[in-house]
């Protein structure tokens, strides 16, 4: 199913951004320069912020443990936590880009 159907337009924008970065790395034949990396990381941060605005955190449930969050919010948390790993293909030629298809 399309991410737009689920109200996750931010996810489609993120996919487009990752694919564009992957194609740029492939065209460059290696790591991108610092300006391009900054451009992509800033766009990434904006998209994640849009996703977090569209998927607010659930209020504390009052029960013990963590409050259950939506799958979209859990994904956003992982994307923010592991951002360096998600973008490593831009800086390390030994890491293949998995988004070029």
C-alpha distances in whole Angstrom, upper triangle without the diagonal:
4,6,8,7,8,11,11,13,15,12,12,16,16,14,16,20,19,19,22,24,23,25,27,29,28,30,33,33,34,33,33,36,36,35,32,31,32,30,26,27,28,25,23,25,24,20,21,23,21,18,21,22,19,19,22,24,25,28,31,31,34,34,35,32,29,27,24,21,17,15,14,18,19,17,19,22,22,21,24,26,25,25,28,26,23,25,28,27,29,32,33,33,33,29,27,24,21,19,20,19
4,5,5,7,9,9,9,12,10,8,12,13,12,13,17,17,17,19,21,21,22,25,26,27,28,31,32,32,31,30,33,33,32,29,28,29,27,24,24,25,22,20,22,21,17,18,20,18,16,19,20,17,17,21,23,24,28,30,31,35,34,35,33,30,27,24,21,17,15,14,17,19,16,17,21,21,19,22,25,24,23,26,25,22,24,27,26,27,30,31,31,32,28,26,23,20,17,19,18
4,5,5,7,5,6,8,6,6,10,11,10,12,15,15,16,18,20,20,22,24,25,26,28,30,31,31,30,29,31,31,30,27,26,26,24,21,22,22,19,17,19,18,14,15,17,14,12,15,16,13,14,17,19,21,25,27,28,32,32,33,30,27,25,21,18,15,13,10,14,15,13,14,18,18,16,19,22,21,21,24,23,19,21,25,24,25,28,30,30,31,27,25,22,19,17,19,18
4,5,5,5,5,8,8,7,10,12,12,13,16,17,17,19,21,22,23,25,27,28,29,31,33,32,31,30,32,32,30,27,27,27,24,22,23,22,19,18,19,18,14,15,17,14,12,16,16,12,14,18,20,22,25,28,29,33,33,34,32,29,26,23,20,16,15,13,16,18,16,16,20,20,19,21,24,24,23,26,26,22,24,27,27,27,30,32,33,33,30,28,24,22,19,21,20
4,5,7,8,12,11,11,14,15,15,16,19,20,21,23,25,25,26,29,30,31,32,35,36,36,35,34,36,35,34,31,30,31,28,26,26,26,23,21,23,21,18,18,20,17,15,17,17,14,15,18,21,22,25,28,29,32,33,34,32,29,26,23,20,16,15,13,17,19,17,18,21,22,21,23,26,26,25,29,28,25,27,30,30,30,34,35,36,36,32,30,27,24,22,24,23
4,6,8,11,10,11,14,15,15,17,19,20,21,23,25,26,27,29,30,31,33,35,36,36,34,33,35,35,34,31,30,30,28,25,25,25,22,20,21,20,16,16,18,15,12,15,15,11,12,15,17,18,22,24,25,29,29,30,28,25,22,19,16,12,12,10,13,15,14,15,18,19,19,21,23,24,23,27,26,23,25,29,29,30,33,34,35,35,31,30,27,24,22,24,24
4,6,8,9,10,12,14,15,16,18,19,21,22,24,25,27,28,30,31,33,34,36,35,34,32,34,33,32,29,28,28,26,23,23,23,20,18,19,17,14,14,15,12,10,12,12,8,10,13,16,17,21,24,25,28,29,31,28,25,22,20,16,13,13,10,13,16,15,14,18,19,18,20,23,23,23,26,26,23,25,28,28,29,32,34,35,35,32,30,27,25,22,25,24
4,5,5,7,9,10,11,13,15,16,17,19,21,22,23,25,26,28,29,31,32,31,30,29,30,30,28,26,25,24,22,20,20,19,16,15,16,14,11,11,13,10,7,11,11,8,9,13,15,17,21,24,25,28,29,30,28,24,22,19,16,12,11,8,11,13,12,11,15,16,15,16,20,20,19,23,22,19,21,24,25,25,28,30,31,32,28,27,23,21,19,21,22
4,5,5,6,9,10,11,13,15,16,17,19,20,21,23,25,26,27,29,31,30,28,27,29,28,26,24,23,23,20,18,18,18,14,14,15,13,9,11,12,9,8,12,12,9,12,15,18,20,24,27,28,32,32,33,31,27,25,23,19,16,15,11,14,16,14,13,17,18,16,17,21,21,19,23,23,19,20,24,24,24,27,29,30,31,28,26,23,21,18,20,21
4,5,5,6,9,10,10,12,14,15,16,18,20,21,23,24,26,27,29,28,26,24,26,25,23,21,20,19,17,15,15,14,11,10,11,9,6,7,9,6,6,9,10,9,10,14,16,19,22,25,27,30,31,32,29,25,24,21,18,15,14,10,12,14,12,10,14,15,13,14,17,18,16,19,20,16,17,21,21,21,24,26,28,29,25,24,21,19,17,19,20
4,5,5,6,9,10,11,12,14,15,16,18,20,21,23,24,26,27,26,25,23,25,25,24,21,20,20,18,15,15,16,13,11,12,12,8,9,11,10,8,11,13,11,12,15,17,20,23,26,27,31,31,31,28,25,23,21,17,14,12,9,11,13,10,9,13,13,11,13,16,16,15,18,18,14,16,19,19,20,23,25,26,26,23,21,18,16,14,17,17
4,5,5,6,9,10,11,12,14,15,17,18,20,21,23,24,26,25,24,23,25,25,24,21,20,20,18,15,16,17,13,12,14,13,10,12,14,12,11,14,16,14,15,19,21,23,27,29,31,34,35,35,32,29,27,24,21,18,16,13,15,17,14,13,17,17,14,17,20,19,17,20,20,16,17,20,20,20,23,25,26,27,23,21,18,16,13,15,15
4,5,5,6,9,10,10,12,14,15,16,18,20,21,22,24,24,22,21,22,22,20,18,17,17,15,12,13,13,10,9,12,10,7,10,12,10,10,14,15,14,15,19,21,24,27,30,32,35,36,36,33,29,28,26,22,19,18,14,16,18,15,13,17,17,14,16,19,18,16,19,19,15,15,19,19,18,22,24,25,26,23,21,18,17,13,15,16
4,5,5,6,9,10,11,12,14,15,17,18,20,21,22,22,20,18,21,20,19,16,15,15,14,10,11,12,9,7,10,10,7,8,11,11,10,13,15,14,15,18,20,23,26,29,31,34,34,34,31,27,26,24,21,18,16,13,14,15,12,11,14,14,10,12,16,15,12,15,15,11,12,16,15,15,19,21,22,23,19,18,15,14,11,14,15
4,5,5,6,9,10,11,12,14,15,16,18,20,21,21,20,19,21,21,21,17,16,18,16,12,13,15,12,10,13,14,10,12,15,14,13,16,18,17,18,21,23,25,29,31,33,36,36,36,33,29,28,26,22,20,17,14,16,17,13,13,16,15,12,15,18,16,14,16,16,12,12,16,15,15,19,20,21,22,18,16,13,11,8,11,12
4,6,5,6,9,10,11,12,14,15,16,18,20,20,19,18,20,20,19,16,16,17,14,11,13,14,11,11,14,14,11,13,16,15,15,18,19,18,20,23,25,28,32,34,36,39,39,39,36,32,31,29,25,23,20,17,19,20,17,16,19,19,15,17,20,19,16,18,18,14,14,17,16,15,19,21,21,23,19,17,14,13,9,11,12
4,5,5,6,9,10,11,12,14,15,16,18,18,16,15,17,17,16,12,12,13,11,7,10,11,8,8,11,11,9,12,15,14,14,17,19,19,20,23,25,28,31,33,35,38,39,38,35,32,31,29,25,23,21,18,19,20,17,15,18,17,14,15,18,16,13,15,15,12,11,14,13,12,16,18,19,21,18,16,13,13,10,11,14
4,5,5,6,9,10,11,12,14,15,16,16,14,13,16,17,16,13,12,14,12,8,10,13,10,9,12,14,11,13,16,16,16,18,21,20,21,24,25,28,31,33,35,38,38,38,34,31,30,28,25,23,20,18,19,19,15,15,17,16,12,14,17,14,12,13,13,9,8,11,10,10,14,15,16,17,14,13,9,9,7,9,11
4,5,5,6,9,10,10,12,14,15,15,15,14,17,18,18,14,14,16,14,11,14,16,13,12,16,17,14,16,19,19,18,21,23,23,24,27,28,31,34,36,38,41,41,41,37,34,33,31,28,25,23,20,22,22,18,18,21,19,16,18,20,18,15,16,16,12,11,14,12,12,15,17,16,18,15,13,9,9,5,6,8
4,5,5,6,9,10,11,12,14,14,14,12,15,16,15,11,12,14,12,9,13,14,12,12,16,16,14,17,20,19,19,22,24,24,25,28,30,33,36,38,40,43,43,43,40,36,36,33,30,28,25,22,24,24,21,20,22,21,18,19,22,19,16,17,17,14,12,15,12,11,15,17,17,19,16,14,11,12,9,8,11
4,5,5,6,9,10,10,12,12,11,9,12,13,13,9,9,12,10,7,10,13,11,11,14,16,15,16,19,19,20,22,24,24,25,28,29,33,36,38,40,43,43,42,38,35,35,33,30,28,25,23,24,24,20,19,21,20,16,17,20,17,14,14,14,11,9,11,9,8,11,13,13,16,14,12,9,11,9,9,12
4,5,5,6,9,10,11,10,10,10,14,15,16,12,12,15,14,11,13,16,14,14,17,19,17,19,22,22,22,24,27,26,27,30,31,34,37,39,41,44,43,43,39,36,36,34,31,29,26,23,25,24,21,20,22,20,17,19,20,17,15,15,14,11,9,11,8,8,11,12,12,14,11,9,6,8,6,6,9
4,5,5,6,9,10,11,12,11,14,17,16,13,13,16,15,13,16,18,16,16,20,21,19,21,24,24,24,27,29,28,29,32,34,37,40,42,44,47,47,46,42,39,39,37,34,31,28,26,28,28,24,23,26,24,20,22,24,21,19,18,18,15,13,14,11,10,14,15,14,16,14,12,9,11,8,6,9
4,5,5,6,9,9,9,8,11,13,13,9,11,14,12,11,14,16,15,16,19,20,19,21,24,24,24,27,29,29,30,33,34,38,41,43,45,48,48,47,43,40,40,38,35,33,30,28,29,29,25,24,26,24,21,22,24,21,18,18,18,15,13,14,11,9,12,14,13,16,15,13,11,13,11,10,13
4,5,5,6,6,6,6,10,13,13,10,10,14,13,12,14,17,16,16,20,21,20,22,25,25,25,28,30,30,31,34,35,38,41,42,45,47,47,46,42,39,39,38,35,33,30,28,29,28,25,24,26,23,20,22,23,20,17,16,16,14,11,11,8,6,9,10,9,12,11,10,8,12,11,10,13
4,5,5,7,9,10,13,16,17,14,14,18,17,15,18,20,19,19,23,24,23,25,28,28,28,30,33,32,33,36,37,40,43,45,47,50,49,48,44,41,42,39,36,35,32,29,31,30,27,26,28,26,23,24,26,22,20,19,18,16,14,14,10,10,12,12,10,13,12,10,8,11,11,8,11
4,5,8,10,10,13,16,16,13,15,18,17,16,19,21,20,20,24,25,24,26,29,29,29,32,34,34,35,38,39,42,45,47,49,52,52,51,47,44,44,42,39,37,34,32,33,33,29,29,31,28,25,27,28,25,22,21,21,19,16,16,13,12,14,15,13,16,15,13,12,15,14,11,14
4,5,7,7,10,13,14,11,13,16,16,15,18,20,20,20,23,25,24,26,29,30,30,32,34,35,36,38,39,43,46,47,49,52,52,51,47,44,44,43,40,38,35,33,34,33,30,29,30,28,25,26,27,24,22,20,20,19,16,15,12,10,12,13,11,14,15,14,13,16,16,14,17
4,7,9,12,15,17,14,15,18,18,17,20,22,22,22,25,27,26,28,31,31,31,34,36,36,37,39,40,44,47,48,50,53,52,51,47,44,45,43,40,38,36,33,34,34,30,30,31,29,26,27,28,24,22,20,20,19,16,15,11,10,11,11,8,12,12,12,12,15,15,13,16
4,7,10,13,15,13,12,16,17,16,17,20,21,20,23,25,25,26,29,30,30,32,34,35,35,38,38,42,44,46,48,50,50,48,45,42,42,41,38,37,34,32,33,32,28,28,29,26,23,24,25,22,19,17,17,16,13,12,9,8,8,8,6,9,10,10,11,15,15,14,17
4,7,9,12,10,9,13,14,13,14,17,18,18,20,22,23,23,26,28,28,29,32,33,33,35,36,39,42,43,45,48,47,46,42,39,40,39,36,35,32,30,30,29,26,25,26,24,21,21,22,19,17,14,14,14,11,9,7,5,5,6,6,10,10,11,11,15,15,15,19
4,7,8,6,6,10,11,10,12,15,15,16,18,20,21,22,24,25,26,28,30,31,32,34,35,38,41,42,45,47,47,46,42,39,40,38,35,34,32,29,30,29,26,25,26,24,21,21,22,19,16,14,15,15,11,11,9,6,6,9,10,13,13,14,13,16,16,16,19
4,6,6,6,9,10,11,12,14,16,17,19,20,22,23,25,26,27,29,31,32,33,35,36,39,42,43,46,48,48,47,43,40,41,40,37,36,34,31,31,31,28,26,27,26,22,22,23,21,18,16,17,17,13,13,12,9,8,12,13,16,16,17,16,20,19,19,23
4,6,5,6,9,10,10,12,14,15,16,18,20,21,22,24,26,27,28,30,31,32,33,37,39,40,43,45,46,45,41,38,39,38,35,34,33,30,29,29,27,25,25,24,21,20,21,19,16,14,17,16,13,13,13,10,9,13,15,18,17,19,18,21,20,21,25
4,5,5,6,9,10,11,12,14,15,17,19,20,21,23,24,26,27,29,30,32,33,37,39,40,43,46,46,45,42,39,39,38,35,34,33,30,29,30,27,25,26,25,22,21,22,21,17,16,19,18,14,15,15,12,12,16,17,21,20,21,19,22,21,21,25
4,5,5,6,9,10,11,12,14,16,17,18,20,21,23,24,26,27,29,30,32,35,38,40,42,45,45,44,41,38,38,37,33,32,30,27,27,28,25,23,24,23,20,19,21,19,16,15,17,16,12,13,13,9,11,14,15,19,18,18,16,19,17,18,21
4,5,5,6,8,10,10,12,14,15,16,18,20,21,22,24,26,27,28,29,33,35,37,40,42,42,41,38,35,35,34,31,30,28,25,25,25,22,20,21,20,17,16,18,16,12,11,13,12,9,10,11,7,8,12,14,17,15,16,14,17,16,17,21
4,6,5,6,9,10,10,12,14,15,16,18,20,21,23,24,26,27,28,32,34,35,38,41,41,40,37,34,34,33,30,29,28,25,24,25,22,20,21,20,17,16,18,17,13,12,15,14,11,13,14,11,11,15,18,20,19,20,18,20,19,20,24
4,6,5,6,9,10,11,12,14,16,17,19,20,21,23,24,26,28,31,34,36,39,41,42,41,38,35,34,33,30,29,27,24,24,25,22,20,21,21,17,16,19,18,14,14,17,15,12,15,15,12,13,17,19,22,20,20,18,20,18,19,22
4,5,5,6,9,10,11,12,14,15,16,18,20,21,22,24,26,29,32,34,36,39,40,39,36,32,32,31,27,26,24,21,21,22,19,17,18,18,14,14,17,15,11,12,14,12,9,12,12,10,12,15,17,19,17,17,15,16,14,16,19
4,5,5,6,9,10,10,12,14,15,16,18,20,21,22,23,27,29,31,34,36,37,36,33,29,29,28,25,24,23,20,19,20,17,15,16,15,12,11,13,12,9,9,12,10,8,11,13,10,12,15,18,20,17,18,16,17,16,18,21
4,5,5,6,9,10,11,13,14,15,17,19,20,21,23,26,28,30,34,36,37,36,33,30,29,29,25,25,24,20,19,21,18,15,17,17,14,12,15,15,11,13,16,14,12,15,16,14,16,19,21,23,21,22,19,20,19,21,24
4,5,5,6,9,10,11,12,14,15,17,18,20,22,26,28,30,33,36,37,37,34,30,29,28,25,23,22,19,18,20,17,14,16,17,13,13,16,16,12,14,16,14,12,16,16,14,17,20,22,24,21,21,18,19,17,19,21
4,5,5,6,9,10,11,12,14,15,16,18,20,23,26,28,31,33,34,33,30,27,26,25,22,20,19,16,15,16,14,11,13,13,9,9,13,12,9,11,13,10,10,13,14,13,16,18,21,22,19,19,16,17,15,17,20
4,5,5,6,9,10,10,12,14,15,16,18,21,24,26,28,31,32,32,28,25,24,24,20,20,19,16,14,16,14,11,12,13,10,8,12,12,9,12,14,12,12,15,17,16,18,21,23,25,22,22,20,20,18,21,24
4,5,5,6,9,10,11,12,14,15,18,21,24,26,29,32,33,33,30,26,25,25,21,20,19,16,15,17,15,12,14,15,12,11,15,16,13,16,18,15,15,19,20,18,21,24,26,27,25,25,22,22,20,22,24
4,5,5,6,9,10,11,12,14,17,20,23,25,28,31,32,32,29,25,24,23,19,17,17,13,13,15,13,10,13,14,11,11,15,15,12,16,17,14,14,18,19,18,21,23,25,27,23,23,20,20,17,20,22
4,5,5,6,9,10,10,12,14,17,20,22,25,28,28,28,25,22,21,20,16,15,14,11,10,12,10,6,9,11,8,8,11,12,10,14,15,13,14,17,19,19,21,23,25,26,23,23,20,20,18,21,23
4,5,5,6,9,10,11,13,16,18,21,24,27,28,28,26,22,21,20,16,16,16,12,11,14,13,9,11,13,11,10,13,15,13,17,19,16,17,21,22,22,23,26,29,30,26,27,24,23,22,25,27
4,5,5,6,9,10,13,17,19,22,25,28,29,30,27,23,22,21,17,15,16,12,11,14,13,10,13,15,13,13,16,18,16,19,21,18,19,23,24,23,25,28,30,31,28,28,24,24,22,24,26
4,5,5,6,9,11,14,17,20,22,26,26,27,24,21,19,17,14,12,12,8,8,11,10,7,10,13,11,11,15,16,15,18,19,17,18,22,23,23,25,27,29,30,27,26,23,22,20,23,24
4,5,5,6,8,12,14,17,19,22,24,24,22,18,16,15,12,11,12,9,7,10,10,7,9,12,11,11,14,16,15,19,20,18,20,23,25,25,27,29,31,32,28,28,26,24,23,26,28
4,5,6,9,12,14,18,20,23,25,26,24,20,18,17,14,13,14,11,10,13,14,11,13,16,15,14,17,19,18,22,23,21,22,26,28,27,29,32,34,35,31,31,28,27,25,28,30
4,6,10,12,15,18,20,24,25,26,24,21,18,17,13,11,13,9,9,13,13,11,13,16,15,16,19,20,20,23,24,22,23,27,28,28,30,33,35,35,32,31,28,27,25,27,28
4,7,9,12,15,17,20,21,23,21,17,14,13,9,8,10,7,6,10,11,9,11,14,14,14,17,19,19,23,23,21,23,26,28,28,30,32,34,35,31,31,28,26,25,28,29
4,6,9,12,14,18,19,21,19,15,13,12,9,9,12,10,8,11,13,11,12,15,16,15,17,20,20,24,25,23,25,28,30,30,32,34,36,37,33,33,31,29,28,31,32
4,6,9,11,14,16,17,15,12,9,9,7,8,11,10,7,10,12,11,11,14,16,15,16,19,20,23,24,23,25,28,30,31,32,34,37,37,33,33,31,30,29,32,34
4,6,8,11,13,15,13,10,7,7,6,8,12,12,10,11,15,14,14,17,19,18,19,22,23,27,27,26,29,31,33,34,36,37,40,39,36,36,34,32,31,35,36
4,6,9,11,13,13,10,7,9,9,12,15,16,13,15,18,17,16,19,21,20,21,24,25,29,29,29,31,34,36,37,38,40,42,42,39,39,37,36,35,38,39
4,6,8,10,10,8,6,9,10,13,17,18,15,15,19,19,17,20,22,21,21,25,26,29,30,30,32,34,37,38,39,40,43,43,39,40,38,37,36,40,41
4,5,8,9,8,6,8,11,14,17,19,16,17,20,21,19,22,24,24,24,27,29,32,32,32,35,37,39,40,41,43,45,44,41,42,40,38,38,41,42
4,7,9,10,8,11,14,17,20,22,20,20,23,24,22,24,27,26,26,29,31,34,34,34,37,39,42,43,44,45,47,47,43,44,43,41,41,45,46
4,7,8,8,11,14,17,20,22,20,19,23,24,22,24,27,26,25,28,31,34,33,34,37,38,41,42,43,44,47,45,42,43,42,40,40,44,45
4,7,8,11,14,18,20,22,20,19,23,23,21,22,26,25,24,27,29,32,32,32,35,37,40,41,42,42,45,44,41,42,41,39,39,43,44
4,7,9,12,16,17,20,17,16,19,20,17,19,22,22,20,23,26,28,28,29,32,33,36,37,38,38,41,40,37,38,37,35,36,40,41
4,6,9,12,14,16,14,12,16,16,14,16,19,19,17,20,23,25,25,26,29,30,33,34,35,36,39,37,34,35,34,32,33,37,38
4,6,10,13,14,12,11,15,16,14,16,19,19,18,21,24,27,26,26,29,31,34,35,36,37,40,39,35,36,34,33,33,36,37
4,7,9,12,10,9,13,14,13,15,18,18,18,20,23,26,25,25,28,30,32,34,35,36,38,37,34,34,32,30,30,34,34
4,7,8,6,7,10,11,10,13,15,15,16,18,20,23,23,22,25,27,30,31,32,33,36,35,31,32,30,28,27,31,32
4,5,5,6,9,10,11,13,14,15,17,18,20,23,23,21,24,27,28,30,32,33,35,34,30,30,28,26,25,28,29
4,5,5,6,9,10,11,12,14,15,16,18,21,20,18,22,24,26,27,29,30,32,31,27,27,25,22,22,25,26
4,5,5,6,9,10,10,12,14,15,16,20,19,17,20,23,24,25,27,28,30,30,26,26,23,21,20,23,24
4,5,5,6,9,10,11,12,14,15,19,19,17,20,22,24,25,27,28,31,30,27,27,24,23,22,25,27
4,5,5,6,9,10,11,12,14,17,17,16,19,21,23,24,26,27,29,29,25,25,23,21,21,25,26
4,5,5,6,9,10,10,12,15,14,12,16,18,20,21,23,24,26,26,22,22,20,18,17,21,22
4,5,5,6,9,10,10,14,14,12,15,18,20,20,22,24,26,26,22,22,20,19,18,22,23
4,5,5,6,9,10,13,14,13,15,18,20,21,22,24,26,26,23,23,22,20,20,24,26
4,5,5,6,8,11,11,10,13,15,17,19,20,21,23,23,19,20,19,17,18,22,23
4,6,5,5,9,9,7,10,13,15,16,18,19,21,21,18,18,16,15,15,19,21
4,6,5,9,10,9,11,14,16,17,18,19,22,22,19,20,19,18,18,22,24
4,6,8,9,10,12,13,17,17,18,19,22,22,19,20,19,19,19,23,25
4,6,5,6,9,10,13,14,15,16,19,18,15,16,16,16,16,20,22
4,5,5,6,8,11,12,13,14,17,17,14,16,14,15,15,18,21
4,6,5,6,9,10,10,11,14,15,12,14,14,15,16,18,22
4,5,5,8,10,10,11,13,13,10,12,11,12,14,17,20
4,6,8,9,11,12,14,14,10,11,10,10,11,14,17
4,5,6,8,9,12,13,10,11,9,11,11,13,17
4,5,6,6,9,9,7,9,9,11,12,14,18
4,6,5,7,8,5,6,6,9,10,11,15
4,6,8,10,8,9,8,12,12,13,16
4,7,9,8,11,11,14,15,16,20
4,5,6,9,10,13,15,16,19
4,5,7,9,13,15,15,18
4,6,10,12,15,15,18
4,7,9,12,13,16
4,6,9,9,12
4,6,6,10
4,6,8
4,6
4
